[in-house]
Amino acid sequence: MTTPAALRLREALGNFVTGITVITTRSEGELHGLTANSFSSVSLEPPLVLFSLSRTADCFDAFERTEAFAVNVLRSDQEALSSRFATKNVDKWTHVGWRPGYGDCPLLDGAVATFECRVTARHEGGDHVIYVGEVVEFAHHPGAEPLAFLRGRYARVAG
Ligand SMILES: Cc1cc2nc3c(=O)[nH]c(=O)nc-3n(C[C@H](O)[C@H](O)[C@H](O)COP(=O)(O)O)c2cc1C
């Protein structure tokens, strides 16, 4: 249950504008993915990024078992994809275009940037676990407009 204090904290945190990512992995042959705005860069040398994964996520166990993940930074017209990967108990993969990357993790069509990562650390983070990954491959489309998130809503950024 989310307490009133936690709701107030979430509201205040919502003032920090973020992009939207879909983090994917492949575990025991199965595809998994979730929408996440906790993605952040950590280090350039070595190249490290992080995201935090809720302990209540259905894909939590799959991520525990995997040694690779992919970060897909969504484009401004990919709101529907974000909503789909933020919804439990739906088929997330039908009619979604992707190709396999490092560790066979799905790289989604249309993403403005992708980061293919090897898991280097898992840290305790309260009701989340913080995943740190070394970036082994990356790509981006200069000029493509990313999807943004502000105060609980999707937003546009003027580039
Ligand atoms: C904008 C947005 C950002 C989110 N960021 C995160 C996040 O950083 N970490 C997380 O664990 N869940 C995050 N979620 C929630 C998950 O996307 C959602 O609970 C998802 O269904 C979890 O995967 P599951 O279907 O395997 O349970 C976010 C949802 C939205 C809409």
The ligand as a Gaussian input file, in Angstrom:
#p B3LYP/6-31G(d) Opt

LIG

0 1
 C        6.597000       6.842000     -16.533000
 C        6.834000       5.553000     -15.763000
 C        8.066000       5.311000     -15.186000
 C        8.301000       4.114000     -14.470000
 N        9.536000       3.905000     -13.939000
 C        9.790000       2.741000     -13.283000
 C       11.092000       2.476000     -12.778000
 O       12.023000       3.255000     -12.931000
 N       11.294000       1.289000     -12.135000
 C       10.277000       0.385000     -11.961000
 O       10.526000      -0.677000     -11.372000
 N        9.023000       0.617000     -12.432000
 C        8.764000       1.762000     -13.096000
 N        7.515000       2.004000     -13.613000
 C        6.455000       1.007000     -13.414000
 C        6.607000      -0.203000     -14.342000
 O        6.763000       0.198000     -15.693000
 C        5.363000      -1.108000     -14.273000
 O        5.028000      -1.385000     -12.943000
 C        5.598000      -2.408000     -15.033000
 O        4.365000      -3.014000     -15.302000
 C        6.476000      -3.354000     -14.235000
 O        6.737000      -4.517000     -14.971000
 P        5.907000      -5.881000     -14.780000
 O        4.760000      -5.757000     -15.772000
 O        6.902000      -6.950000     -15.095000
 O        5.401000      -5.920000     -13.358000
 C        7.263000       3.178000     -14.320000
 C        6.017000       3.425000     -14.922000
 C        5.808000       4.587000     -15.640000
 C        4.470000       4.834000     -16.300000

